[in-house]
Amino acid sequence: MEVVKAQSKPIFTIIIPTKDRTALLRRALLSMIRQSFNQFEVLVVDDHSLESPSKMIEELEEERILLLANAGIERSAARNTGMSKANGKFICFIDDDDEVSPEYLSDFYDAILKNEKGKYIYRTGYLKCFGDGRQAKGPIYIESKYQNEFRFVLTEFCGCWSLCFPAEIKDECNFDLRFPHWQDTHFIIKVLLAGYGMKQLPGYNYHYHYHDQMGSKNIFNSSIVTERLRLNLAAFEDIEINHPEVTKFAKDPLIFSRLKAEKCLEYSNSNLYYSDGKKAWGILWKSMKYGIFLSMFKNYLRFIYYALRNLRR
C-alpha cells in the first residue's frame, strides 16, 4: 500500500478509521479538502477492508491524505495506529461516516491561539443529521451547568470526534483495546486525568450522521448483545475501580451506578427495537439491580412502549 507524503509539517493531523464504507469515507474526505485552514494531514487508517479505499483516495488527487493499514481489530487500534504516525501539533478524529464544516479546523486554530499558555483539549459542537434532512444540535459544555469537564463527559454524548487534542497526548494516553464500547469516553477521561482542561467552541462544526449502516445499530441482536454489554460495563468499571477520584470530580457518588443502569436500559430498549427482544427483559432486570433512577423515566416508558409493540406483532 503506497503512502503519499505531505509536503510540509502540518498543524493538524486528522485520523479517520475506516472499514468497508468507501462512499461514506469519500464524503468525509471531501469535507476535509474543503477546509478554509489548509495546514493539515489526513491519516485514513484502513481497518482491513474487503476492498481497499486506495483507488478512491487516489482519484481525489489530494497529497495531504495518507493511507495506512491496520490489522482489522476495531476502531480503537486504528486510532492508536493513526496517533503513532501523526505529524501534526494537534490531533483530531473523524468517523468515516460523518463530515465537518469548512470552518472545522480554522475555529480550532483560533481557539488554540487564544489559549496558548493553557493545557487544554478543544471541543466543537455537533449537529445530529438524520436521513430525512432534519438536524438537531448536540449538547455543549457549559461550566456553570455541568460544574466540570468530568461530569459533562460522563453524562453527555461527547465523542472524541468532537475534540481537538494536543499531539502530546499520544505519549500519555492510548485507546484501550479491551473496550470496543465506551472507548471514546474511557480515552477522554484518561486525557482529563492527565491534567487537561476543556475549552468549548461556540460553533457546530461536526456533522454526526444517523443512517442504516451505522455500526452501533448492529450490536443489539440476541447473539452478541450480552457480550457487548459486558464489555461496555467493563469499561465503566475500569475507570470506577482504578480511578476512584473520577467519582469525586464528578461530584456524584452514584454516577457509575447510574451510568451502568442507564447503559443496560439502553441495550434492553435497543434489543427490543432493532432485534427480536429475547434478551431485553434479562437486561432490564440487570439495569434495575444497579438502581432505579427518576432521571431515566423516559427510557422506562420507552421500554414499555417497545415491549407492547412487539407483543402486537
Backbone bond lengths (Angstrom), bond angles and torsions (degrees), N, CA, C in turn:
res aa  C-N    CA-C-N  psi(-1)  N-CA   C-N-CA  omega(-1)  CA-C   N-CA-C  phi
1 M - - - 1.460 - - 1.525 109.35 -
2 E 1.298 117.62 124.59 1.463 122.23 -177.08 1.522 110.09 -82.06
3 V 1.304 116.18 136.19 1.457 122.17 175.68 1.517 108.34 -113.43
4 V 1.317 116.90 124.16 1.458 121.73 -179.07 1.516 108.96 -90.29
5 K 1.300 118.07 130.43 1.445 122.55 -176.75 1.533 111.26 -85.85
6 A 1.339 115.27 136.43 1.449 119.72 176.62 1.526 109.59 -70.87
7 Q 1.357 116.47 154.92 1.462 120.39 -173.97 1.525 112.99 -71.68
8 S 1.320 118.49 -40.46 1.467 120.88 -175.92 1.518 109.25 -139.43
9 K 1.325 115.67 166.35 1.462 119.67 -177.77 1.523 109.93 -66.46
10 P 1.305 118.21 122.88 1.459 120.97 -175.36 1.527 112.32 -82.65
11 I 1.328 115.77 160.73 1.463 121.09 171.25 1.525 109.53 -79.30
12 F 1.335 115.94 -41.29 1.465 121.24 -176.53 1.529 110.88 -117.81
13 T 1.328 115.08 141.57 1.464 121.89 165.88 1.516 107.40 -112.35
14 I 1.330 116.90 124.77 1.457 122.68 178.23 1.524 107.59 -105.41
15 I 1.321 117.43 121.66 1.460 122.25 -177.14 1.528 109.02 -106.29
16 I 1.341 115.66 124.12 1.461 121.45 -179.22 1.521 109.41 -124.98
17 P 1.333 118.16 100.85 1.476 119.05 172.12 1.529 109.05 -70.62
18 T 1.312 117.64 144.53 1.462 119.59 179.97 1.519 110.66 -148.07
19 K 1.322 114.90 152.56 1.469 121.02 176.01 1.525 108.80 -157.99
20 D 1.318 116.30 110.45 1.464 123.43 171.28 1.528 114.09 58.17
21 R 1.337 117.30 36.19 1.468 119.76 176.68 1.535 108.86 -138.14
22 T 1.315 115.82 58.81 1.460 121.12 -172.08 1.523 112.43 -60.63
23 A 1.337 117.66 -43.05 1.465 120.18 -177.55 1.520 111.21 -64.86
24 L 1.324 116.67 -41.97 1.460 120.12 178.48 1.527 110.49 -68.67
25 L 1.321 116.83 -40.08 1.460 120.93 177.35 1.526 110.69 -58.93
26 R 1.303 116.96 -40.34 1.471 120.56 179.68 1.527 110.62 -58.74
27 R 1.323 116.71 -42.70 1.460 120.04 177.55 1.527 111.33 -60.71
28 A 1.338 116.93 -42.87 1.464 120.76 178.69 1.526 110.80 -62.05
29 L 1.333 116.49 -43.45 1.461 120.39 -178.82 1.529 111.68 -67.48
30 L 1.310 117.50 -38.17 1.467 119.83 177.68 1.526 110.72 -62.78
31 S 1.325 116.81 -35.09 1.464 118.81 178.19 1.526 111.19 -67.61
32 M 1.328 117.57 -28.27 1.458 120.37 175.54 1.523 111.18 -75.75
33 I 1.314 116.85 -40.24 1.464 120.44 178.90 1.524 111.00 -60.01
34 R 1.323 117.38 -29.56 1.467 122.47 -177.39 1.528 113.10 -85.37
35 Q 1.316 118.66 8.44 1.462 121.18 -178.18 1.527 112.02 -63.23
36 S 1.325 115.99 140.12 1.463 120.43 175.99 1.524 111.16 -75.08
37 F 1.329 117.93 -22.86 1.469 123.92 175.59 1.522 107.17 -101.87
38 N 1.330 118.21 124.17 1.467 118.93 -168.42 1.522 116.24 -111.00
39 Q 1.343 118.93 6.12 1.463 119.46 -179.70 1.530 109.80 -91.68
40 F 1.316 114.92 77.12 1.458 120.02 -177.39 1.526 110.15 -149.35
41 E 1.329 114.34 162.95 1.450 122.34 168.08 1.520 107.66 -127.37
42 V 1.303 116.07 150.93 1.465 121.73 175.75 1.517 108.34 -116.70
43 L 1.320 116.00 122.29 1.463 121.27 175.97 1.524 108.19 -103.68
44 V 1.314 116.08 105.81 1.457 121.71 174.60 1.527 107.20 -87.44
45 V 1.321 116.17 117.20 1.463 120.37 -178.05 1.522 107.89 -104.48
46 D 1.315 115.86 103.59 1.457 121.87 -177.73 1.520 109.78 -79.57
47 D 1.321 115.70 116.52 1.469 121.08 -174.87 1.531 110.35 -91.77
48 H 1.343 114.92 58.50 1.469 122.38 174.56 1.524 111.71 64.24
49 S 1.327 116.47 51.51 1.458 121.31 176.51 1.526 110.72 -64.90
50 L 1.323 116.30 151.10 1.459 120.40 175.46 1.519 110.85 -64.03
51 E 1.340 115.07 -35.63 1.459 120.95 175.97 1.524 108.28 -127.08
52 S 1.307 117.32 115.87 1.458 121.87 -176.07 1.535 110.95 -60.41
53 P 1.351 117.00 142.39 1.464 119.96 175.62 1.520 113.21 -80.29
54 S 1.316 117.63 10.37 1.467 120.60 -173.54 1.525 112.37 -59.61
55 K 1.329 117.66 -40.91 1.467 120.11 -178.28 1.525 110.50 -64.24
56 M 1.331 116.78 -45.10 1.459 120.29 178.54 1.519 111.09 -60.24
57 I 1.326 117.16 -41.51 1.465 121.07 -179.48 1.523 110.58 -66.26
58 E 1.315 116.93 -41.00 1.469 120.26 177.15 1.525 111.15 -60.17
59 E 1.316 116.97 -38.65 1.469 121.08 -179.24 1.527 112.45 -66.17
60 L 1.318 117.25 -24.06 1.460 120.15 177.85 1.531 111.75 -72.11
61 E 1.324 117.25 -21.59 1.465 123.02 178.02 1.537 111.60 52.27
62 E 1.328 115.11 50.75 1.464 121.23 -178.59 1.525 108.69 -124.45
63 E 1.343 116.48 109.66 1.464 120.67 -173.68 1.525 113.07 -71.82
64 R 1.326 117.66 -12.17 1.468 119.47 178.66 1.533 112.27 -82.68
65 I 1.309 117.30 -4.40 1.461 121.41 178.81 1.525 109.45 -99.47
66 L 1.319 116.12 121.29 1.457 122.41 -179.63 1.516 109.25 -114.15
67 L 1.310 117.19 144.02 1.460 122.06 -179.22 1.517 110.07 -112.31
68 L 1.324 116.08 126.51 1.460 122.68 178.42 1.520 108.91 -120.31
69 A 1.321 116.35 158.27 1.465 121.42 178.80 1.522 110.03 -107.31
70 N 1.335 115.30 142.89 1.454 121.17 174.05 1.534 108.36 -125.01
71 A 1.320 116.27 168.34 1.466 120.40 -169.36 1.522 114.01 -88.34
72 G 1.339 118.65 7.59 1.453 120.39 178.32 1.511 113.78 76.40
73 I 1.328 117.21 35.28 1.474 120.52 -179.49 1.527 110.73 -118.95
74 E 1.308 115.79 42.80 1.454 125.20 171.74 1.528 113.45 80.78
75 R 1.351 111.56 173.17 1.460 122.18 -167.16 1.522 113.62 -64.63
76 S 1.342 118.23 -36.54 1.463 119.95 -177.83 1.526 111.19 -60.26
77 A 1.333 116.43 -45.98 1.462 119.68 178.42 1.519 110.91 -63.44
78 A 1.330 116.81 -38.89 1.463 120.13 178.80 1.527 111.47 -63.30
79 R 1.307 116.45 -40.36 1.470 119.60 177.73 1.521 111.01 -65.88
80 N 1.333 116.59 -40.42 1.465 119.27 176.83 1.531 111.29 -62.37
81 T 1.331 116.44 -40.14 1.466 120.36 176.98 1.516 110.20 -59.89
82 G 1.332 116.29 -44.56 1.461 120.23 178.50 1.509 112.29 -61.74
83 M 1.333 117.15 -44.50 1.465 119.77 -180.00 1.522 111.38 -62.08
84 S 1.324 117.34 -37.51 1.463 120.33 -178.22 1.529 112.10 -65.84
85 K 1.337 117.02 -22.23 1.464 121.48 -178.33 1.521 112.67 -106.24
86 A 1.327 117.90 2.21 1.462 121.22 -174.28 1.524 111.65 -68.49
87 N 1.323 116.65 135.60 1.463 122.59 177.28 1.528 112.74 -106.21
88 G 1.324 117.70 -12.75 1.455 120.90 -175.80 1.519 113.15 -76.17
89 K 1.341 115.11 164.19 1.457 121.13 175.44 1.528 111.76 -78.77
90 F 1.338 114.82 -19.60 1.464 121.07 179.02 1.524 108.59 -135.82
91 I 1.336 115.23 150.16 1.462 121.54 -175.66 1.524 109.84 -122.14
92 C 1.320 115.67 132.28 1.462 122.50 173.92 1.520 108.72 -124.55
93 F 1.321 116.05 154.89 1.456 121.84 177.58 1.521 109.18 -120.97
94 I 1.317 116.22 137.60 1.460 121.49 173.40 1.523 107.41 -129.26
95 D 1.324 117.37 137.60 1.456 120.22 172.87 1.527 109.11 -79.51
96 D 1.322 116.50 148.32 1.462 119.35 -171.97 1.529 113.90 -69.31
97 D 1.338 118.14 -13.18 1.461 120.24 179.80 1.525 112.77 -102.80
98 D 1.328 116.72 10.99 1.464 121.45 179.73 1.525 110.40 -116.08
99 E 1.319 116.58 -178.07 1.458 121.51 176.63 1.524 109.26 -151.59
100 V 1.319 115.94 169.85 1.456 121.08 -177.87 1.525 109.79 -131.16
101 S 1.334 115.49 158.52 1.458 120.50 179.57 1.529 110.02 -77.16
102 P 1.341 118.32 163.66 1.475 120.79 178.68 1.523 113.55 -60.91
103 E 1.334 117.72 -21.51 1.472 121.25 -178.26 1.523 113.27 -92.84
104 Y 1.302 117.01 4.18 1.470 122.49 -175.93 1.531 111.75 -50.82
105 L 1.316 118.48 -55.55 1.464 121.38 -177.69 1.518 112.79 -78.95
106 S 1.307 118.28 -36.53 1.469 119.90 -178.56 1.525 110.73 -64.74
107 D 1.321 117.57 -37.54 1.469 119.75 177.36 1.526 111.01 -67.59
108 F 1.329 117.27 -40.59 1.467 119.36 174.94 1.531 110.28 -60.32
109 Y 1.317 116.77 -44.73 1.467 120.59 -176.94 1.521 111.23 -63.14
110 D 1.328 117.90 -41.98 1.467 121.16 177.66 1.519 111.05 -60.88
111 A 1.334 117.17 -41.71 1.464 120.65 179.20 1.519 111.26 -66.82
112 I 1.314 117.04 -38.40 1.465 121.38 178.82 1.527 110.34 -62.36
113 L 1.317 117.46 -43.49 1.468 121.20 -179.93 1.526 111.90 -63.37
114 K 1.313 116.83 -32.14 1.465 120.86 -179.56 1.522 112.47 -77.39
115 N 1.322 117.57 -16.03 1.472 121.03 -174.59 1.520 111.70 -130.64
116 E 1.333 116.40 37.75 1.465 120.74 -174.06 1.523 113.22 -61.10
117 K 1.328 117.60 -29.10 1.464 120.13 -175.58 1.529 112.77 -86.76
118 G 1.312 116.96 -7.35 1.457 119.95 -178.68 1.516 112.96 -96.11
119 K 1.313 115.52 170.13 1.466 122.90 178.10 1.522 106.72 -112.81
120 Y 1.345 115.68 93.27 1.456 120.01 -170.18 1.529 112.24 -132.62
121 I 1.333 113.91 154.95 1.451 121.37 157.99 1.523 105.78 -106.19
122 Y 1.330 115.95 153.27 1.462 121.11 -173.69 1.521 109.20 -117.78
123 R 1.326 115.61 141.19 1.461 119.65 -175.17 1.527 111.21 -127.54
124 T 1.326 116.16 128.99 1.450 121.27 171.57 1.520 109.24 -96.79
125 G 1.332 116.38 153.09 1.451 119.87 172.76 1.519 110.16 -70.64
126 Y 1.325 116.17 163.91 1.461 119.04 178.49 1.522 110.48 -132.63
127 L 1.316 114.44 151.74 1.455 122.42 175.98 1.519 109.06 -104.78
128 K 1.324 116.67 131.13 1.462 121.29 171.20 1.527 106.99 -81.38
129 C 1.313 116.95 120.21 1.462 121.81 -175.17 1.527 109.37 -113.50
130 F 1.334 115.87 118.74 1.455 121.55 -175.66 1.523 110.70 -102.39
131 G 1.323 115.71 158.98 1.451 121.14 -174.28 1.511 114.70 -62.10
132 D 1.341 117.54 -23.96 1.465 120.78 -179.72 1.523 112.99 -88.30
133 G 1.355 116.54 8.00 1.456 120.65 177.93 1.515 114.77 95.38
134 R 1.334 117.63 -8.73 1.459 120.04 178.83 1.534 110.80 -69.90
135 Q 1.318 115.21 150.18 1.459 121.57 174.58 1.524 109.45 -134.02
136 A 1.320 116.13 148.66 1.464 121.86 176.56 1.516 108.45 -142.87
137 K 1.305 116.61 142.18 1.461 120.99 -179.56 1.525 110.90 -78.90
138 G 1.332 115.43 134.95 1.450 120.76 174.00 1.525 110.66 -80.51
139 P 1.335 118.05 170.13 1.466 121.44 -178.16 1.528 111.78 -68.14
140 I 1.326 115.42 149.82 1.457 120.92 174.89 1.521 109.21 -118.83
141 Y 1.316 115.59 156.47 1.457 120.67 -178.13 1.525 110.33 -82.18
142 I 1.328 115.82 115.28 1.463 122.97 174.90 1.524 106.63 -120.14
143 E 1.313 116.67 114.53 1.472 120.38 -172.09 1.523 112.05 -59.12
144 S 1.341 117.29 -39.87 1.462 119.91 -178.63 1.527 112.48 -65.25
145 K 1.330 116.88 -24.93 1.468 121.72 -179.98 1.526 111.58 -86.62
146 Y 1.344 117.09 -43.56 1.463 121.04 -173.73 1.525 113.94 -100.02
147 Q 1.319 117.69 -11.38 1.466 125.27 178.35 1.521 113.46 77.33
148 N 1.328 118.08 -41.05 1.463 119.80 177.17 1.521 109.88 -162.08
149 E 1.332 115.03 169.21 1.458 121.32 -175.44 1.525 112.65 -63.80
150 F 1.327 117.48 -36.11 1.457 120.64 -177.63 1.524 110.94 -61.26
151 R 1.307 116.21 -45.29 1.464 120.30 -178.64 1.530 110.46 -63.61
152 F 1.321 116.57 -40.96 1.457 119.98 179.28 1.522 111.73 -63.86
153 V 1.317 116.45 -48.56 1.463 121.03 -176.65 1.528 111.14 -63.90
154 L 1.330 117.35 -35.58 1.456 121.10 -178.56 1.525 112.90 -76.48
155 T 1.321 117.66 -29.49 1.463 119.81 -172.17 1.520 114.38 -105.92
156 E 1.334 118.29 -12.28 1.455 120.82 -179.31 1.529 110.67 -120.67
157 F 1.312 115.52 165.64 1.472 122.14 178.05 1.526 107.27 -79.66
158 C 1.325 115.87 99.47 1.462 121.31 -174.99 1.525 108.54 -127.19
159 G 1.324 116.25 78.30 1.460 120.03 -179.59 1.515 111.49 -69.69
160 C 1.333 116.11 153.25 1.465 118.99 177.27 1.517 110.94 -64.11
161 W 1.348 117.16 -18.16 1.462 121.05 177.52 1.527 112.99 -67.93
162 S 1.329 117.83 -13.65 1.463 120.38 176.84 1.526 112.48 -91.95
163 L 1.334 116.33 0.62 1.459 121.02 -169.77 1.525 112.93 -117.32
164 C 1.321 114.23 157.12 1.461 122.88 172.16 1.524 107.39 -122.85
165 F 1.336 116.64 125.16 1.460 122.19 -173.24 1.527 110.72 -113.13
166 P 1.338 118.68 140.39 1.472 119.46 167.66 1.531 109.40 -59.18
167 A 1.303 116.78 141.66 1.464 120.55 -175.08 1.526 112.39 -62.49
168 E 1.329 117.15 -18.58 1.468 119.93 179.93 1.529 112.33 -60.47
169 I 1.323 117.31 -21.49 1.466 118.36 -177.58 1.529 111.85 -61.90
170 K 1.335 117.15 -25.93 1.471 118.06 -177.15 1.524 111.54 -66.86
171 D 1.338 117.48 -17.93 1.463 121.38 175.81 1.526 111.73 -91.24
172 E 1.354 116.62 -9.70 1.459 121.09 -176.11 1.527 113.10 -113.08
173 C 1.333 117.08 -32.48 1.461 121.22 -172.14 1.528 110.47 -140.11
174 N 1.315 115.28 145.85 1.452 122.07 172.00 1.522 108.94 -135.08
175 F 1.324 116.57 162.02 1.457 120.51 172.84 1.525 108.13 -73.37
176 D 1.324 115.87 131.69 1.458 121.64 -176.46 1.529 109.44 -80.85
177 L 1.333 116.68 118.22 1.464 121.22 -174.46 1.528 112.78 -70.24
178 R 1.317 117.55 -10.80 1.466 119.70 178.23 1.519 112.00 -72.60
179 F 1.326 116.57 -18.79 1.461 119.60 -169.36 1.530 111.47 -122.52
180 P 1.335 117.57 92.50 1.465 120.06 178.48 1.520 113.01 -74.16
181 H 1.359 117.23 -10.94 1.463 121.47 176.99 1.527 108.69 -124.04
182 W 1.337 114.66 149.03 1.470 122.88 -175.32 1.522 109.70 63.93
183 Q 1.348 116.83 18.29 1.457 120.01 -176.74 1.516 112.11 -66.85
184 D 1.342 117.74 -32.61 1.458 120.19 178.34 1.519 111.00 -62.46
185 T 1.341 115.56 -52.84 1.468 119.63 -177.82 1.524 110.85 -64.34
186 H 1.317 117.41 -40.82 1.472 121.67 178.22 1.527 110.10 -57.06
187 F 1.331 115.90 -44.37 1.465 120.85 179.57 1.532 111.30 -67.43
188 I 1.325 117.26 -45.43 1.470 120.82 -177.51 1.522 110.47 -63.69
189 I 1.328 117.21 -39.83 1.470 120.29 177.47 1.525 110.47 -59.33
190 K 1.323 117.23 -41.87 1.467 120.04 178.95 1.532 111.01 -64.94
191 V 1.336 116.93 -36.38 1.461 120.05 177.20 1.525 110.52 -65.75
192 L 1.325 116.98 -43.27 1.469 120.25 177.39 1.533 111.18 -62.73
193 L 1.331 116.44 -39.25 1.464 120.37 178.41 1.526 111.60 -65.88
194 A 1.340 116.74 -23.07 1.469 120.83 176.97 1.523 111.81 -78.25
195 G 1.328 117.52 1.26 1.459 120.57 172.85 1.515 116.42 104.49
196 Y 1.334 117.28 12.02 1.461 120.40 -179.51 1.527 110.52 -90.76
197 G 1.333 115.97 139.05 1.441 121.44 169.07 1.521 109.69 -92.08
198 M 1.333 115.80 -177.34 1.462 119.94 -179.23 1.523 109.86 -129.73
199 K 1.323 115.79 132.43 1.458 122.82 174.48 1.524 109.02 -112.30
200 Q 1.332 115.76 122.35 1.456 120.75 179.32 1.527 110.51 -90.78
201 L 1.329 116.63 128.16 1.459 121.82 174.52 1.523 109.32 -84.70
202 P 1.336 117.99 152.25 1.469 120.24 -177.38 1.527 113.96 -76.34
203 G 1.331 118.47 -22.53 1.458 120.31 -174.25 1.517 113.89 -83.07
204 Y 1.339 114.75 170.27 1.470 122.42 177.65 1.532 107.38 -119.87
205 N 1.327 115.15 80.14 1.460 120.59 -169.96 1.523 115.01 -95.61
206 Y 1.322 117.32 -8.19 1.458 120.14 179.37 1.521 109.22 -105.04
207 H 1.328 117.00 131.92 1.463 122.08 -179.44 1.525 108.74 -110.77
208 Y 1.325 115.02 106.85 1.467 122.77 -176.29 1.531 108.36 -94.60
209 H 1.335 116.56 113.45 1.455 121.28 -172.42 1.530 112.27 -95.04
210 Y 1.329 114.93 133.84 1.462 122.26 172.11 1.532 107.96 -99.65
211 H 1.339 116.81 128.66 1.457 119.55 -176.02 1.528 109.17 -160.36
212 D 1.320 116.50 171.49 1.465 121.80 -173.47 1.522 113.46 -70.69
213 Q 1.340 117.71 -19.93 1.461 119.97 -178.78 1.532 113.23 -91.10
214 M 1.315 116.74 4.80 1.469 119.40 -178.29 1.524 110.27 -59.21
215 G 1.334 115.47 131.87 1.461 119.35 178.74 1.509 112.80 -63.10
216 S 1.350 117.89 -30.70 1.458 121.15 -177.83 1.520 112.48 -65.73
217 K 1.341 117.41 -20.26 1.457 119.99 179.72 1.526 112.46 -81.81
218 N 1.310 116.96 -11.33 1.461 120.47 -172.74 1.524 113.71 -98.72
219 I 1.335 117.58 5.09 1.461 119.46 -173.74 1.523 113.24 -102.89
220 F 1.340 117.24 4.83 1.448 118.94 -171.77 1.523 113.93 -106.58
221 N 1.332 118.27 9.44 1.457 118.25 176.65 1.525 109.12 -74.95
222 S 1.315 116.11 158.25 1.469 121.17 -170.35 1.519 114.02 -62.62
223 S 1.327 118.26 -26.78 1.456 120.30 -174.44 1.524 113.13 -72.85
224 I 1.323 118.05 -26.05 1.467 119.82 -175.87 1.515 114.05 -125.30
225 V 1.336 118.11 -6.71 1.464 119.46 -171.68 1.528 112.04 -62.66
226 T 1.332 118.61 -38.16 1.471 121.07 -177.69 1.524 111.08 -64.69
227 E 1.336 116.97 -44.06 1.463 120.24 -179.99 1.526 110.72 -68.16
228 R 1.320 117.59 -39.76 1.461 120.68 178.36 1.525 110.78 -62.72
229 L 1.322 116.22 -41.44 1.460 119.79 178.23 1.525 110.83 -64.30
230 R 1.325 116.54 -41.41 1.472 119.89 178.39 1.526 110.95 -57.72
231 L 1.334 116.41 -43.98 1.462 120.56 -179.97 1.533 110.91 -66.71
232 N 1.322 116.14 -36.45 1.460 119.67 178.75 1.525 110.69 -64.70
233 L 1.324 116.19 -46.32 1.461 120.58 179.83 1.530 110.98 -66.66
234 A 1.326 117.28 -33.12 1.470 120.70 178.85 1.529 110.98 -62.36
235 A 1.335 116.92 -35.03 1.463 119.86 178.33 1.523 110.44 -66.71
236 F 1.349 117.49 -41.73 1.465 120.65 174.63 1.523 110.65 -57.19
237 E 1.333 114.86 -49.23 1.461 120.28 -173.82 1.521 112.15 -67.47
238 D 1.329 117.32 -29.57 1.463 120.33 177.67 1.526 110.67 -62.04
239 I 1.331 116.27 -44.38 1.469 119.63 177.57 1.525 110.56 -70.86
240 E 1.325 117.06 -44.36 1.464 121.81 -177.15 1.528 111.68 -58.90
241 I 1.344 116.64 -43.14 1.465 121.04 -175.46 1.524 112.02 -82.52
242 N 1.315 116.28 -45.25 1.465 120.03 -173.10 1.528 113.99 -86.82
243 H 1.329 116.43 -16.15 1.467 120.48 178.79 1.526 109.88 -134.97
244 P 1.338 116.96 65.97 1.474 120.06 -177.00 1.526 113.01 -61.64
245 E 1.327 117.06 -17.41 1.457 119.48 178.54 1.528 112.32 -65.46
246 V 1.333 116.31 -21.97 1.464 119.86 179.89 1.527 110.51 -63.00
247 T 1.341 117.45 -39.38 1.464 120.93 177.03 1.524 110.67 -60.22
248 K 1.327 116.47 -40.21 1.462 120.71 177.57 1.516 110.92 -66.30
249 F 1.336 117.45 -43.83 1.458 120.96 179.77 1.533 111.18 -62.39
250 A 1.338 115.96 -37.30 1.462 120.34 -179.38 1.523 112.53 -73.77
251 K 1.343 116.76 -12.51 1.468 123.03 177.82 1.524 111.67 58.16
252 D 1.337 115.14 41.03 1.456 120.96 -179.00 1.524 108.66 -154.26
253 P 1.342 119.03 102.62 1.466 120.80 -177.04 1.531 113.44 -64.75
254 L 1.333 117.95 -17.77 1.461 121.47 -179.14 1.528 112.51 -102.13
255 I 1.326 117.56 10.94 1.461 120.28 -172.03 1.527 112.16 -56.98
256 F 1.330 118.36 -43.10 1.462 119.67 -176.39 1.529 111.68 -78.01
257 S 1.329 117.97 -32.15 1.465 119.60 173.43 1.520 109.92 -62.67
258 R 1.319 116.41 -42.10 1.466 120.80 178.99 1.524 110.79 -66.13
259 L 1.322 116.70 -42.86 1.462 119.74 179.85 1.525 111.22 -61.59
260 K 1.333 116.97 -43.09 1.457 120.06 -178.41 1.530 111.13 -69.44
261 A 1.332 116.67 -40.35 1.465 119.72 177.03 1.518 110.80 -63.25
262 E 1.317 116.29 -42.18 1.463 120.72 -179.19 1.522 111.39 -67.23
263 K 1.320 117.04 -40.03 1.461 120.01 -179.38 1.531 110.63 -66.79
264 C 1.322 116.88 -41.52 1.465 119.58 176.88 1.524 110.67 -61.19
265 L 1.326 116.57 -43.11 1.458 120.29 179.65 1.530 111.01 -64.76
266 E 1.316 116.23 -37.80 1.469 120.32 176.41 1.525 110.79 -62.06
267 Y 1.327 116.99 -43.37 1.467 120.43 179.04 1.524 111.04 -66.01
268 S 1.329 117.52 -40.26 1.466 119.13 179.98 1.521 110.78 -65.21
269 N 1.334 117.36 -42.55 1.458 120.37 178.46 1.526 111.44 -63.92
270 S 1.324 115.91 -42.77 1.455 119.66 -178.21 1.522 111.36 -68.93
271 N 1.344 117.33 -34.56 1.459 119.97 176.33 1.526 110.84 -64.30
272 L 1.338 117.10 -36.07 1.465 120.98 174.83 1.521 111.23 -68.01
273 Y 1.323 115.92 -39.68 1.464 120.42 -172.40 1.532 112.46 -78.78
274 Y 1.345 116.10 -47.13 1.462 120.27 -172.96 1.524 113.52 -93.44
275 S 1.341 117.62 -19.11 1.459 119.46 -172.48 1.519 110.08 -131.73
276 D 1.335 116.58 -154.16 1.463 120.59 -174.45 1.521 113.19 -86.82
277 G 1.341 118.33 -7.85 1.458 121.29 176.29 1.515 114.99 76.37
278 K 1.335 118.52 8.73 1.463 120.34 -176.03 1.528 113.17 -65.40
279 K 1.316 116.93 -27.77 1.462 120.22 -178.98 1.532 112.64 -95.54
280 A 1.320 117.51 -7.03 1.463 120.96 -167.66 1.523 113.35 -62.59
281 W 1.335 117.74 -42.81 1.467 119.67 -175.68 1.528 111.70 -68.54
282 G 1.323 117.63 -38.78 1.460 120.02 176.92 1.517 112.01 -64.98
283 I 1.331 116.38 -37.72 1.466 120.30 178.88 1.524 110.33 -70.58
284 L 1.334 117.01 -36.03 1.472 120.05 175.94 1.526 110.53 -61.05
285 W 1.324 116.94 -42.73 1.458 120.81 178.90 1.530 110.44 -62.29
286 K 1.319 116.50 -40.03 1.469 120.47 177.91 1.531 109.99 -62.15
287 S 1.328 116.33 -40.39 1.463 120.78 177.70 1.520 110.92 -59.98
288 M 1.321 116.79 -45.07 1.472 121.21 -176.40 1.518 111.24 -68.21
289 K 1.333 117.82 -26.99 1.471 120.19 177.33 1.530 111.03 -68.16
290 Y 1.332 116.92 -29.71 1.462 119.83 175.05 1.523 111.45 -75.02
291 G 1.323 116.73 -22.64 1.457 120.65 179.17 1.519 110.86 142.54
292 I 1.331 115.74 157.80 1.460 122.83 174.61 1.517 106.95 -114.23
293 F 1.313 116.18 121.01 1.457 121.09 -171.44 1.520 110.99 -121.19
294 L 1.323 115.83 130.51 1.453 121.28 -179.35 1.517 111.81 -59.13
295 S 1.333 116.81 -32.26 1.465 120.76 -178.87 1.527 112.35 -63.60
296 M 1.340 117.31 -14.26 1.463 121.77 -177.22 1.527 112.10 -104.02
297 F 1.348 118.16 14.86 1.461 120.28 -171.59 1.528 112.30 -61.04
298 K 1.333 118.01 -32.92 1.466 120.17 178.73 1.528 110.99 -64.71
299 N 1.342 116.20 -36.41 1.464 119.60 178.29 1.528 111.42 -70.01
300 Y 1.353 117.02 -34.53 1.459 119.64 175.66 1.534 110.70 -64.61
301 L 1.327 115.52 -42.63 1.468 119.80 177.77 1.522 111.30 -64.21
302 R 1.335 115.34 -37.12 1.460 119.47 178.84 1.541 110.52 -64.22
303 F 1.325 115.96 -39.38 1.468 119.54 177.73 1.521 110.38 -60.51
304 I 1.334 116.90 -46.25 1.468 120.57 179.86 1.526 110.61 -60.29
305 Y 1.332 116.08 -43.15 1.467 120.38 -179.70 1.529 111.24 -62.14
306 Y 1.341 116.44 -47.92 1.467 119.93 -178.97 1.526 111.06 -64.63
307 A 1.343 116.41 -39.66 1.466 119.78 -179.38 1.519 110.91 -63.94
308 L 1.326 117.35 -43.72 1.477 121.01 178.95 1.530 110.64 -66.45
309 R 1.316 116.31 -37.96 1.459 119.48 178.50 1.527 111.14 -63.19
310 N 1.339 116.08 -41.39 1.457 119.70 -179.91 1.527 111.91 -66.95
311 L 1.345 116.79 -33.02 1.463 120.12 178.91 1.530 111.44 -66.64
312 R 1.325 117.14 -29.84 1.462 121.12 -178.41 1.526 112.41 -77.94
313 R 1.337 116.53 -15.71 1.473 119.41 -177.27 1.530 111.39 -72.55
